[in-house]
Amino acid sequence: MAPEIVDSFKVGTKTVVVADCDLRGDITLGSGTILQPRCTILAMAGPIVFGSNNIVEENVVIVNRLKQPMVIGDNNLFETGCRIESPCIGSHNTFGIRCRVTPMVEVGSNCVVGAGCIVQACPFPPEQPRTGADAEDRGPVAPASDELMPPPSSEGPSQTDPSPSPAPSSATSQPPLDRLDDFTHVFGSENRRRKASGEGSGQSKALFVKHWEYLRDTLPKYHKLKMF
């Protein structure tokens, strides 16, 4: 049986939360955060901590399935219908319509995830060289191709070394953690990534401020707000 989720809300100043938003668990909303209608913020295992001046649009789902806190920076835009489960998000990011970020991917700052894109952890991370005790766990080195292998013994496997084989590392029990570096753009049907130059970021930030000011003035006129 799943443990019961205990609601605990901390809300900063100038925060606008529409009444039909679904908030569950330990959630901290920084100052100036805007939650539009029918969005869902669900802290299932660990808390969710928002920075300041984030915009969460309609039907957005933000879920934390890990025990560690999900930390979200400042001035992020979550567009309609996206689903975000990243454990760590920087600032000034844009998540497009109906995009998805899985729990094993961290997001830096000034990133853009295009509409409909899915960001998953890389299943083939680069192998790190082992040294010291880790190198001994790899067992004996295979002989070169020009070396002759001794013939197998007819007496069966040797019983002189009863030591068990080393247990697999616990690090392989979880998927690798991937990261979107700063100024990374995810686009296209193949979820391709490219590094942006950062040119024009000032204009996008100014547009975000106008968007935030418009929503903060308009939403209280047409929607009932949630009272804490």
MDAnalysis code that builds the backbone (N, CA, C; Angstrom):
import MDAnalysis as mda
import numpy as np

u = mda.Universe.empty(684, n_residues=228, atom_resindex=np.repeat(np.arange(228), 3), trajectory=True)
u.add_TopologyAttr("name", ["N", "CA", "C"] * 228)
u.add_TopologyAttr("resid", np.arange(1, 229))
u.add_TopologyAttr("resname", ["MET", "ALA", "PRO", "GLU", "ILE", "VAL", "ASP", "SER", "PHE", "LYS", "VAL", "GLY", "THR", "LYS", "THR", "VAL", "VAL", "VAL", "ALA", "ASP", "CYS", "ASP", "LEU", "ARG", "GLY", "ASP", "ILE", "THR", "LEU", "GLY", "SER", "GLY", "THR", "ILE", "LEU", "GLN", "PRO", "ARG", "CYS", "THR", "ILE", "LEU", "ALA", "MET", "ALA", "GLY", "PRO", "ILE", "VAL", "PHE", "GLY", "SER", "ASN", "ASN", "ILE", "VAL", "GLU", "GLU", "ASN", "VAL", "VAL", "ILE", "VAL", "ASN", "ARG", "LEU", "LYS", "GLN", "PRO", "MET", "VAL", "ILE", "GLY", "ASP", "ASN", "ASN", "LEU", "PHE", "GLU", "THR", "GLY", "CYS", "ARG", "ILE", "GLU", "SER", "PRO", "CYS", "ILE", "GLY", "SER", "HIS", "ASN", "THR", "PHE", "GLY", "ILE", "ARG", "CYS", "ARG", "VAL", "THR", "PRO", "MET", "VAL", "GLU", "VAL", "GLY", "SER", "ASN", "CYS", "VAL", "VAL", "GLY", "ALA", "GLY", "CYS", "ILE", "VAL", "GLN", "ALA", "CYS", "PRO", "PHE", "PRO", "PRO", "GLU", "GLN", "PRO", "ARG", "THR", "GLY", "ALA", "ASP", "ALA", "GLU", "ASP", "ARG", "GLY", "PRO", "VAL", "ALA", "PRO", "ALA", "SER", "ASP", "GLU", "LEU", "MET", "PRO", "PRO", "PRO", "SER", "SER", "GLU", "GLY", "PRO", "SER", "GLN", "THR", "ASP", "PRO", "SER", "PRO", "SER", "PRO", "ALA", "PRO", "SER", "SER", "ALA", "THR", "SER", "GLN", "PRO", "PRO", "LEU", "ASP", "ARG", "LEU", "ASP", "ASP", "PHE", "THR", "HIS", "VAL", "PHE", "GLY", "SER", "GLU", "ASN", "ARG", "ARG", "ARG", "LYS", "ALA", "SER", "GLY", "GLU", "GLY", "SER", "GLY", "GLN", "SER", "LYS", "ALA", "LEU", "PHE", "VAL", "LYS", "HIS", "TRP", "GLU", "TYR", "LEU", "ARG", "ASP", "THR", "LEU", "PRO", "LYS", "TYR", "HIS", "LYS", "LEU", "LYS", "MET", "PHE"])
u.atoms.positions = np.array([
    [0.842, -1.187, 0.000],
    [0.000, 0.000, 0.000],
    [0.881, 1.242, 0.000],
    [0.602, 2.193, -0.886],
    [1.413, 3.393, -0.997],
    [1.222, 4.282, 0.220],
    [2.302, 4.927, 0.697],
    [2.168, 5.800, 1.853],
    [1.300, 7.014, 1.531],
    [0.603, 7.490, 2.542],
    [-0.282, 8.634, 2.357],
    [0.531, 9.904, 2.185],
    [0.142, 10.738, 1.233],
    [0.836, 11.990, 0.964],
    [0.283, 13.061, 1.883],
    [1.147, 13.691, 2.658],
    [0.750, 14.746, 3.585],
    [0.995, 16.087, 2.916],
    [-0.044, 16.913, 2.849],
    [0.062, 18.210, 2.200],
    [0.736, 19.216, 3.128],
    [1.674, 19.967, 2.551],
    [2.352, 21.035, 3.283],
    [2.751, 22.094, 2.268],
    [2.148, 23.275, 2.377],
    [2.358, 24.319, 1.390],
    [3.056, 25.526, 2.018],
    [4.029, 26.049, 1.297],
    [4.695, 27.306, 1.666],
    [4.629, 28.209, 0.443],
    [4.000, 29.358, 0.587],
    [3.702, 30.223, -0.550],
    [4.331, 31.591, -0.315],
    [5.077, 32.067, -1.323],
    [5.708, 33.372, -1.229],
    [4.765, 34.496, -1.609],
    [5.293, 35.700, -1.592],
    [4.494, 36.875, -1.915],
    [4.273, 36.982, -3.420],
    [3.227, 37.687, -3.801],
    [2.873, 37.946, -5.202],
    [2.646, 36.661, -5.985],
    [2.276, 35.594, -5.297],
    [2.018, 34.316, -5.956],
    [0.548, 34.235, -6.355],
    [0.288, 33.739, -7.571],
    [-1.074, 33.597, -8.076],
    [-1.318, 32.120, -8.347],
    [-2.266, 31.521, -7.617],
    [-2.610, 30.108, -7.775],
    [-4.110, 30.015, -8.021],
    [-4.497, 29.544, -9.193],
    [-5.910, 29.406, -9.528],
    [-6.524, 28.281, -8.695],
    [-7.800, 28.409, -8.377],
    [-8.446, 27.510, -7.408],
    [-8.480, 26.063, -7.870],
    [-8.599, 25.799, -9.173],
    [-8.738, 24.413, -9.614],
    [-7.394, 23.744, -9.896],
    [-6.315, 24.285, -9.385],
    [-5.028, 23.585, -9.460],
    [-4.996, 22.453, -8.447],
    [-4.318, 21.375, -8.796],
    [-4.218, 20.203, -7.923],
    [-2.821, 20.166, -7.319],
    [-2.722, 20.480, -6.043],
    [-1.440, 20.497, -5.335],
    [-1.457, 19.430, -4.262],
    [-0.454, 18.542, -4.280],
    [-0.388, 17.464, -3.293],
    [1.050, 17.285, -2.832],
    [1.207, 17.140, -1.516],
    [2.523, 16.877, -0.952],
    [3.167, 18.127, -0.393],
    [4.480, 18.041, -0.190],
    [5.264, 19.139, 0.376],
    [5.729, 20.029, -0.763],
    [5.110, 21.204, -0.896],
    [5.351, 22.081, -2.035],
    [5.679, 23.478, -1.534],
    [6.732, 24.054, -2.069],
    [7.115, 25.431, -1.770],
    [7.045, 26.244, -3.048],
    [6.242, 27.298, -3.040],
    [6.075, 28.178, -4.194],
    [6.778, 29.493, -3.895],
    [7.816, 29.801, -4.652],
    [8.539, 31.039, -4.456],
    [7.717, 32.254, -4.843],
    [8.213, 33.417, -4.512],
    [7.487, 34.654, -4.771],
    [7.276, 34.850, -6.270],
    [6.077, 35.276, -6.632],
    [5.770, 35.568, -8.021],
    [5.440, 34.366, -8.882],
    [5.346, 33.177, -8.304],
    [5.006, 31.990, -9.094],
    [3.542, 32.047, -9.515],
    [3.253, 31.666, -10.764],
    [1.900, 31.697, -11.313],
    [1.509, 30.294, -11.737],
    [0.421, 29.773, -11.166],
    [-0.126, 28.473, -11.532],
    [-1.470, 28.691, -12.200],
    [-1.571, 28.333, -13.473],
    [-2.789, 28.531, -14.227],
    [-3.749, 27.347, -14.045],
    [-4.961, 27.428, -14.604],
    [-5.989, 26.400, -14.340],
    [-5.569, 24.997, -14.746],
    [-6.026, 24.010, -13.966],
    [-5.926, 22.577, -14.239],
    [-4.480, 22.072, -14.309],
    [-3.564, 22.725, -13.661],
    [-2.212, 22.179, -13.573],
    [-2.104, 21.306, -12.321],
    [-1.170, 20.358, -12.345],
    [-1.014, 19.398, -11.253],
    [0.428, 19.421, -10.770],
    [0.602, 19.657, -9.484],
    [1.914, 19.618, -8.845],
    [1.856, 18.520, -7.789],
    [2.618, 17.462, -7.989],
    [2.499, 16.270, -7.140],
    [3.865, 15.897, -6.575],
    [4.022, 16.059, -5.268],
    [5.243, 15.641, -4.570],
    [4.970, 14.287, -3.929],
    [5.285, 13.205, -4.651],
    [4.940, 11.861, -4.191],
    [5.885, 11.363, -3.105],
    [7.194, 11.551, -3.286],
    [8.171, 11.046, -2.318],
    [8.896, 12.189, -1.621],
    [9.536, 13.047, -2.403],
    [10.250, 14.180, -1.846],
    [9.541, 15.487, -2.155],
    [9.969, 16.578, -1.520],
    [9.313, 17.878, -1.731],
    [9.642, 18.482, -3.085],
    [8.849, 19.460, -3.485],
    [9.075, 20.245, -4.694],
    [9.251, 21.697, -4.280],
    [10.348, 22.298, -4.699],
    [10.667, 23.667, -4.311],
    [10.787, 24.524, -5.563],
    [9.873, 25.486, -5.710],
    [9.910, 26.427, -6.825],
    [10.687, 27.671, -6.420],
    [11.417, 28.228, -7.382],
    [12.031, 29.525, -7.189],
    [11.008, 30.629, -7.402],
    [11.468, 31.775, -7.856],
    [10.586, 32.923, -8.030],
    [10.213, 33.109, -9.499],
    [9.004, 33.679, -9.698],
    [8.539, 34.128, -11.018],
    [8.482, 33.017, -12.058],
    [8.072, 31.821, -11.654],
    [7.848, 30.737, -12.615],
    [6.411, 30.796, -13.123],
    [6.203, 30.370, -14.368],
    [4.871, 30.329, -14.969],
    [4.549, 28.878, -15.318],
    [3.453, 28.365, -14.754],
    [2.991, 27.011, -15.027],
    [1.633, 27.124, -15.703],
    [1.541, 26.718, -16.971],
    [0.319, 26.910, -17.731],
    [-0.657, 25.742, -17.549],
    [-1.739, 25.767, -18.329],
    [-2.827, 24.813, -18.175],
    [-2.372, 23.381, -18.445],
    [-2.913, 22.451, -17.662],
    [-2.720, 21.003, -17.838],
    [-1.259, 20.565, -17.728],
    [-0.434, 21.361, -17.108],
    [0.949, 20.964, -16.865],
    [0.982, 20.006, -15.669],
    [1.833, 18.978, -15.752],
    [2.005, 18.012, -14.664],
    [3.477, 18.034, -14.249],
    [3.719, 18.333, -12.991],
    [5.075, 18.320, -12.433],
    [5.072, 17.339, -11.270],
    [5.900, 16.281, -11.369],
    [5.873, 15.183, -10.406],
    [7.281, 14.945, -9.875],
    [7.381, 14.721, -8.580],
    [8.641, 14.297, -7.967],
    [8.441, 12.902, -7.393],
    [9.073, 11.899, -8.028],
    [8.977, 10.513, -7.580],
    [10.163, 10.099, -6.710],
    [11.157, 10.968, -6.575],
    [12.357, 10.650, -5.808],
    [12.258, 11.220, -4.393],
    [13.043, 10.651, -3.484],
    [13.038, 11.133, -2.103],
    [13.773, 12.459, -1.956],
    [14.700, 12.724, -2.849],
    [15.414, 13.987, -2.779],
    [14.517, 15.121, -3.264],
    [14.723, 16.349, -2.780],
    [13.875, 17.468, -3.217],
    [14.053, 17.764, -4.700],
    [12.954, 18.063, -5.360],
    [13.000, 18.574, -6.726],
    [13.116, 20.092, -6.634],
    [14.227, 20.629, -7.111],
    [14.500, 22.061, -7.006],
    [14.355, 22.690, -8.383],
    [13.499, 23.703, -8.475],
    [13.232, 24.411, -9.721],
    [13.674, 25.858, -9.530],
    [14.444, 26.367, -10.472],
    [15.009, 27.710, -10.357],
    [13.993, 28.812, -10.589],
    [14.453, 29.918, -11.173],
    [13.638, 31.112, -11.359],
    [13.309, 31.318, -12.836],
    [12.188, 31.988, -13.076],
    [11.815, 32.459, -14.412],
    [11.751, 31.334, -15.440],
    [11.159, 30.203, -15.061],
    [10.948, 29.098, -15.994],
    [9.522, 29.144, -16.537],
    [9.362, 28.741, -17.783],
    [8.048, 28.697, -18.425],
    [7.706, 27.256, -18.763],
    [6.620, 26.759, -18.158],
    [6.114, 25.420, -18.438],
    [4.844, 25.582, -19.269],
    [4.928, 25.267, -20.552],
    [3.804, 25.512, -21.448],
    [2.770, 24.393, -21.370],
    [1.657, 24.616, -22.005],
    [0.462, 23.782, -21.864],
    [0.735, 22.306, -22.113],
    [0.327, 21.465, -21.166],
    [0.334, 20.022, -21.352],
    [1.665, 19.342, -21.182],
    [2.720, 20.038, -20.790],
    [4.012, 19.360, -20.626],
    [4.023, 18.577, -19.310],
    [4.892, 17.575, -19.236],
    [5.033, 16.736, -18.036],
    [6.514, 16.711, -17.661],
    [6.818, 17.197, -16.471],
    [8.193, 17.379, -16.038],
    [8.417, 16.555, -14.770],
    [9.465, 15.698, -14.798],
    [9.825, 14.898, -13.634],
    [11.319, 15.025, -13.320],
    [11.962, 16.021, -13.869],
    [13.395, 16.211, -13.644],
    [13.663, 16.557, -12.185],
    [14.708, 15.977, -11.552],
    [14.981, 16.262, -10.148],
    [15.615, 17.618, -9.908],
    [16.141, 18.256, -10.945],
    [16.821, 19.540, -10.764],
    [16.676, 20.356, -12.040],
    [16.175, 21.575, -11.909],
    [15.952, 22.454, -13.051],
    [16.548, 23.815, -12.725],
    [17.279, 24.377, -13.674],
    [17.894, 25.681, -13.477],
    [16.905, 26.818, -13.668],
    [17.380, 27.903, -14.261],
    [16.565, 29.107, -14.432],
    [16.471, 29.479, -15.911],
    [15.428, 30.237, -16.245],
    [15.215, 30.776, -17.592],
    [15.099, 29.669, -18.640],
    [14.392, 28.590, -18.299],
    [14.150, 27.498, -19.248],
    [12.735, 27.596, -19.815],
    [12.549, 27.040, -20.999],
    [11.232, 26.965, -21.628],
    [10.942, 25.517, -21.996],
    [9.828, 25.003, -21.482],
    [9.390, 23.642, -21.789],
    [8.160, 23.750, -22.684],
    [8.304, 23.270, -23.927],
    [7.268, 23.464, -24.925],
    [6.010, 22.655, -24.671],
    [5.031, 22.893, -25.513],
    [3.723, 22.250, -25.388],
    [3.854, 20.734, -25.506],
    [3.304, 20.015, -24.529],
    [3.225, 18.555, -24.505],
    [4.609, 17.887, -24.594],
    [5.629, 18.544, -24.139],
    [6.934, 17.893, -24.061],
    [7.017, 17.104, -22.761],
    [8.078, 16.305, -22.628],
    [8.232, 15.483, -21.426],
    [9.716, 15.358, -21.083],
    [10.011, 15.497, -19.792],
    [11.366, 15.306, -19.276],
    [11.292, 14.222, -18.206],
    [12.056, 13.150, -18.384],
    [11.986, 11.986, -17.498],
    [12.758, 12.240, -16.202],
    [12.563, 11.389, -15.160],
    [13.157, 11.660, -13.850],
    [14.670, 11.579, -13.797],
    [15.329, 10.937, -14.751],
    [16.775, 10.752, -14.691],
    [17.543, 11.787, -15.508],
    [16.942, 12.933, -15.772],
    [17.588, 13.987, -16.557],
    [17.535, 15.295, -15.782],
    [18.692, 15.886, -15.525],
    [18.758, 17.220, -14.948],
    [18.765, 18.254, -16.071],
    [18.242, 19.429, -15.770],
    [18.149, 20.498, -16.762],
    [18.916, 21.701, -16.236],
    [19.816, 22.238, -17.061],
    [20.584, 23.411, -16.672],
    [19.762, 24.682, -16.781],
    [20.385, 25.761, -17.216],
    [19.711, 27.046, -17.369],
    [19.700, 27.466, -18.831],
    [18.714, 28.299, -19.182],
    [18.562, 28.827, -20.542],
    [18.405, 27.721, -21.584],
    [17.730, 26.632, -21.206],
    [17.465, 25.529, -22.132],
    [16.062, 25.668, -22.716],
    [15.873, 25.068, -23.886],
    [14.564, 25.052, -24.550],
    [14.275, 23.618, -24.974],
    [13.147, 23.087, -24.501],
    [12.680, 21.769, -24.928],
    [11.492, 22.000, -25.853],
    [11.626, 21.597, -27.096],
    [10.611, 21.889, -28.091],
    [9.295, 21.168, -27.845],
    [8.266, 21.616, -28.535],
    [6.930, 21.042, -28.388],
    [6.936, 19.572, -28.788],
    [6.382, 18.726, -27.930],
    [6.273, 17.305, -28.211],
    [7.540, 16.511, -28.038],
    [8.630, 17.120, -27.636],
    [9.897, 16.399, -27.487],
    [9.926, 15.615, -26.172],
    [10.665, 14.523, -26.174],
    [10.837, 13.688, -24.981],
    [12.328, 13.641, -24.672],
    [12.682, 14.045, -23.455],
    [14.084, 14.068, -23.037],
    [14.309, 12.905, -22.086],
    [15.110, 11.936, -22.524],
    [15.420, 10.759, -21.717],
    [16.919, 10.690, -21.466],
    [17.287, 9.921, -20.421],
    [18.698, 9.732, -20.124],
    [19.344, 8.883, -21.208],
    [20.602, 9.166, -21.513],
    [21.326, 8.407, -22.521],
    [21.547, 6.980, -22.014],
    [21.128, 5.948, -22.763],
    [21.295, 4.569, -22.283],
    [22.719, 4.058, -22.406],
    [23.597, 4.774, -23.099],
    [24.974, 4.332, -23.296],
    [25.935, 5.438, -22.868],
    [26.104, 5.622, -21.552],
    [27.030, 6.653, -21.093],
    [28.469, 6.252, -21.375],
    [29.384, 7.209, -21.531],
    [30.791, 6.862, -21.766],
    [31.370, 6.139, -20.566],
    [32.114, 5.054, -20.840],
    [32.673, 4.248, -19.763],
    [33.862, 4.966, -19.150],
    [33.879, 5.037, -17.818],
    [34.960, 5.685, -17.111],
    [36.063, 4.669, -16.824],
    [37.350, 5.042, -17.001],
    [38.436, 4.104, -16.688],
    [38.492, 3.806, -15.206],
    [38.788, 2.557, -14.881],
    [38.870, 2.129, -13.502],
    [40.310, 2.115, -13.031],
    [40.487, 2.459, -11.771],
    [41.820, 2.459, -11.170],
    [41.739, 1.821, -9.804],
    [42.873, 1.363, -9.295],
    [42.944, 0.845, -7.932],
    [42.136, -0.412, -7.754],
    [41.320, -0.410, -6.675],
    [40.538, -1.596, -6.333],
    [39.498, -1.904, -7.390],
    [38.978, -0.859, -8.059],
    [37.971, -1.114, -9.088],
    [38.561, -1.885, -10.256],
    [39.839, -1.627, -10.550],
    [40.460, -2.332, -11.668],
    [40.635, -3.809, -11.360],
    [40.824, -4.166, -10.066],
    [40.989, -5.568, -9.711],
    [39.703, -6.347, -9.878],
    [38.551, -5.667, -9.762],
    [37.273, -6.355, -9.897],
    [37.009, -6.811, -11.321],
    [37.756, -6.310, -12.266],
    [37.492, -6.666, -13.659],
    [38.031, -8.041, -14.013],
    [38.794, -8.683, -13.074],
    [39.278, -10.025, -13.321],
    [40.545, -10.028, -14.138],
    [41.049, -11.186, -14.513],
    [42.287, -11.272, -15.285],
    [42.114, -10.703, -16.673],
    [43.216, -10.167, -17.195],
    [43.206, -9.582, -18.534],
    [43.206, -10.691, -19.570],
    [42.395, -10.543, -20.581],
    [42.320, -11.555, -21.637],
    [43.630, -11.608, -22.398],
    [44.113, -12.785, -22.793],
    [45.375, -12.892, -23.516],
    [45.252, -12.338, -24.920],
    [46.396, -11.962, -25.465],
    [46.402, -11.455, -26.835],
    [46.066, -12.573, -27.803],
    [45.722, -12.163, -29.035],
    [45.265, -13.151, -30.009],
    [46.370, -14.111, -30.430],
    [47.682, -13.662, -30.342],
    [48.754, -14.538, -30.784],
    [49.262, -15.447, -29.673],
    [48.696, -15.347, -28.455],
    [49.110, -16.226, -27.381],
    [48.265, -17.487, -27.396],
    [48.885, -18.593, -27.088],
    [48.176, -19.862, -27.085],
    [47.551, -20.096, -25.722],
    [46.305, -20.513, -25.731],
    [45.607, -20.825, -24.494],
    [45.909, -22.269, -24.121],
    [46.120, -22.558, -22.813],
    [46.358, -23.953, -22.410],
    [45.103, -24.777, -22.594],
    [45.263, -26.059, -22.905],
    [44.078, -26.911, -23.094],
    [43.316, -27.057, -21.799],
    [41.986, -27.181, -21.868],
    [41.193, -27.331, -20.650],
    [41.498, -28.643, -19.961],
    [41.451, -28.609, -18.635],
    [41.733, -29.799, -17.842],
    [40.571, -30.759, -17.903],
    [40.880, -32.055, -17.961],
    [39.830, -33.067, -18.009],
    [39.254, -33.372, -16.641],
    [39.864, -32.781, -15.578],
    [39.373, -33.056, -14.236],
    [38.232, -32.140, -13.835],
    [37.804, -31.279, -14.746],
    [36.706, -30.388, -14.418],
    [37.230, -29.117, -13.789],
    [36.366, -28.259, -13.353],
    [36.773, -26.981, -12.783],
    [37.506, -27.184, -11.469],
    [38.459, -26.299, -11.220],
    [39.267, -26.392, -10.003],
    [38.450, -25.992, -8.796],
    [38.694, -26.667, -7.696],
    [37.996, -26.381, -6.446],
    [38.924, -25.735, -5.427],
    [40.114, -25.324, -5.848],
    [41.077, -24.776, -4.891],
    [40.788, -23.334, -4.522],
    [40.013, -22.616, -5.330],
    [39.718, -21.209, -5.027],
    [38.220, -21.058, -4.787],
    [37.798, -21.165, -3.532],
    [36.357, -21.092, -3.262],
    [35.832, -19.675, -3.181],
    [36.686, -18.653, -3.412],
    [36.224, -17.272, -3.239],
    [35.149, -16.968, -4.266],
    [34.046, -16.355, -3.826],
    [32.959, -16.037, -4.758],
    [33.348, -14.892, -5.671],
    [32.658, -14.785, -6.782],
    [32.906, -13.688, -7.707],
    [32.426, -12.397, -7.082],
    [33.035, -11.261, -7.411],
    [32.643, -9.993, -6.801],
    [31.215, -9.631, -7.155],
    [30.538, -9.053, -6.164],
    [29.142, -8.656, -6.380],
    [29.101, -7.472, -7.318],
    [28.054, -7.367, -8.135],
    [27.961, -6.225, -9.030],
    [27.809, -4.940, -8.251],
    [28.311, -3.874, -8.835],
    [28.238, -2.583, -8.160],
    [26.809, -2.108, -8.059],
    [26.520, -1.437, -6.928],
    [25.158, -0.933, -6.727],
    [24.843, 0.210, -7.666],
    [25.871, 0.834, -8.266],
    [25.622, 1.955, -9.165],
    [24.898, 1.529, -10.428],
    [24.995, 0.233, -10.766],
    [24.332, -0.236, -11.981],
    [22.872, -0.578, -11.750],
    [22.400, -0.453, -10.516],
    [21.014, -0.795, -10.238],
    [20.058, 0.303, -10.665],
    [20.566, 1.526, -10.965],
    [19.736, 2.625, -11.386],
    [20.209, 3.129, -12.736],
    [19.291, 3.690, -13.527],
    [19.689, 4.240, -14.817],
    [20.665, 5.406, -14.626],
    [21.535, 5.650, -15.599],
    [22.480, 6.758, -15.467],
    [21.768, 8.098, -15.491],
    [22.323, 9.075, -14.768],
    [21.744, 10.402, -14.712],
    [22.326, 11.252, -15.829],
    [21.463, 11.776, -16.682],
    [21.880, 12.612, -17.803],
    [21.625, 14.073, -17.435],
    [22.157, 14.975, -18.238],
    [22.005, 16.400, -17.957],
    [21.953, 17.180, -19.253],
    [21.032, 18.155, -19.306],
    [21.012, 19.130, -20.382],
    [21.861, 20.313, -19.934],
    [22.991, 20.514, -20.597],
    [23.851, 21.633, -20.238],
    [23.179, 22.962, -20.568],
    [23.719, 24.032, -20.032],
    [23.170, 25.357, -20.267],
    [23.117, 25.667, -21.762],
    [22.045, 26.353, -22.165],
    [21.826, 26.785, -23.554],
    [21.680, 25.604, -24.512],
    [21.143, 24.487, -24.017],
    [20.861, 23.343, -24.886],
    [19.428, 23.425, -25.400],
    [19.249, 23.199, -26.695],
    [17.923, 23.182, -27.306],
    [17.615, 21.761, -27.777],
    [16.440, 21.267, -27.432],
    [15.964, 19.958, -27.878],
    [14.847, 20.202, -28.895],
    [14.958, 19.591, -30.074],
    [14.010, 19.926, -31.131],
    [13.788, 18.729, -32.033],
    [12.699, 18.786, -32.806],
    [12.437, 17.802, -33.846],
    [11.821, 16.515, -33.341],
    [11.351, 15.711, -34.305],
    [10.721, 14.437, -33.968],
    [11.708, 13.416, -33.440],
    [13.000, 13.604, -33.701],
    [14.024, 12.689, -33.208],
    [14.669, 13.171, -31.914],
    [14.124, 14.234, -31.322],
    [14.619, 14.783, -30.047],
    [16.113, 15.102, -30.109],
    [16.514, 15.725, -31.170],
    [17.920, 16.071, -31.343],
    [18.286, 17.252, -30.439],
    [19.569, 17.348, -30.109],
    [20.063, 18.400, -29.219],
    [21.125, 19.233, -29.937],
    [21.126, 20.509, -29.644],
    [22.170, 21.383, -30.151],
    [22.467, 22.451, -29.104],
    [23.651, 23.004, -29.165],
    [24.075, 24.031, -28.220],
    [23.857, 25.398, -28.841],
    [23.072, 26.237, -28.158],
    [22.800, 27.581, -28.660],
    [23.922, 28.529, -28.235],
    [24.051, 29.618, -28.972],
    [25.099, 30.591, -28.678],
    [24.727, 31.530, -27.543],
    [23.429, 31.619, -27.226],
    [22.983, 32.553, -26.201],
    [22.652, 33.926, -26.732],
    [22.847, 34.134, -28.021],
    [22.526, 35.426, -28.624],
    [21.014, 35.645, -28.622],
    [20.584, 36.802, -28.202],
    [19.162, 37.116, -28.125],
    [18.488, 36.674, -26.844],
    [19.253, 36.176, -25.879],
    [18.637, 35.732, -24.615],
    [18.041, 36.900, -23.844],
    [18.612, 38.097, -24.012],
    [18.061, 39.268, -23.330],
    [16.659, 39.592, -23.809],
    [16.419, 39.449, -25.116],
    [15.086, 39.718, -25.644],
    [14.071, 38.703, -25.143],
    [14.473, 37.419, -25.075],
    [13.548, 36.399, -24.577],
    [13.217, 36.617, -23.108],
    [14.182, 37.068, -22.326],
    [13.917, 37.341, -20.909],
    [12.973, 38.529, -20.750],
    [13.132, 39.553, -21.584],
    [12.226, 40.694, -21.532],
    [10.806, 40.297, -21.930],
    [10.671, 39.419, -22.923],
    [9.355, 38.923, -23.316],
    [8.721, 38.110, -22.202],
    [9.523, 37.338, -21.489],
    [9.011, 36.556, -20.367],
    [8.453, 37.474, -19.283],
    [9.133, 38.567, -19.007],
    [8.664, 39.502, -17.980],
    [7.307, 40.090, -18.370],
    [7.136, 40.444, -19.642],
    [5.839, 40.959, -20.088],
    [4.755, 39.902, -19.969],
    [5.088, 38.649, -20.308],
    [4.144, 37.540, -20.161],
    [3.740, 37.375, -18.709],
    [4.698, 37.422, -17.803],
    [4.423, 37.269, -16.375],
    [3.541, 38.403, -15.860],
    [3.828, 39.632, -16.246],
    [3.034, 40.772, -15.785],
    [1.599, 40.696, -16.304],
    [1.423, 40.265, -17.545],
    [0.071, 40.146, -18.108],
    [-0.746, 39.098, -17.355],
    [-0.164, 37.927, -17.099],
    [-0.895, 36.876, -16.397],
    [-1.232, 37.293, -14.967],
    [-0.332, 37.939, -14.307],
    [-0.571, 38.330, -12.917],
    [-1.688, 39.357, -12.812],
    [-1.869, 40.187, -13.822],
    [-2.946, 41.169, -13.812],
    [-4.267, 40.589, -14.301],
    [-4.200, 39.583, -15.195],
    [-5.417, 39.091, -15.839],
    [-6.075, 37.943, -15.080],
    [-5.311, 36.994, -14.577],
    [-5.885, 35.800, -13.949],
    [-6.821, 36.118, -12.786],
    [-6.493, 37.034, -11.873],
    [-7.440, 37.296, -10.767],
    [-8.775, 37.883, -11.214],
    [-8.837, 38.444, -12.421],
    [-10.085, 39.018, -12.895],
    [-11.058, 37.964, -13.407],
    [-10.575, 36.829, -13.860],
    [-11.433, 35.843, -14.508],
    [-11.433, 34.471, -13.817],
    [-10.612, 34.278, -12.795],
    [-10.552, 32.997, -12.111],
    [-10.577, 33.203, -10.595],
    [-11.185, 32.257, -9.938],
    [-11.151, 32.247, -8.480],
    [-9.806, 31.705, -8.034],
    [-9.201, 32.365, -7.071],
    [-7.882, 32.002, -6.642],
    [-7.949, 31.083, -5.424],
    [-6.905, 30.252, -5.287],
    [-6.804, 29.346, -4.144],
    [-6.263, 30.135, -2.944],
    [-6.919, 29.966, -1.806],
    [-6.500, 30.641, -0.592],
    [-5.758, 29.677, 0.314],
    [-4.628, 30.108, 0.865],
    [-3.811, 29.267, 1.732],
    [-3.901, 29.793, 3.171],
])
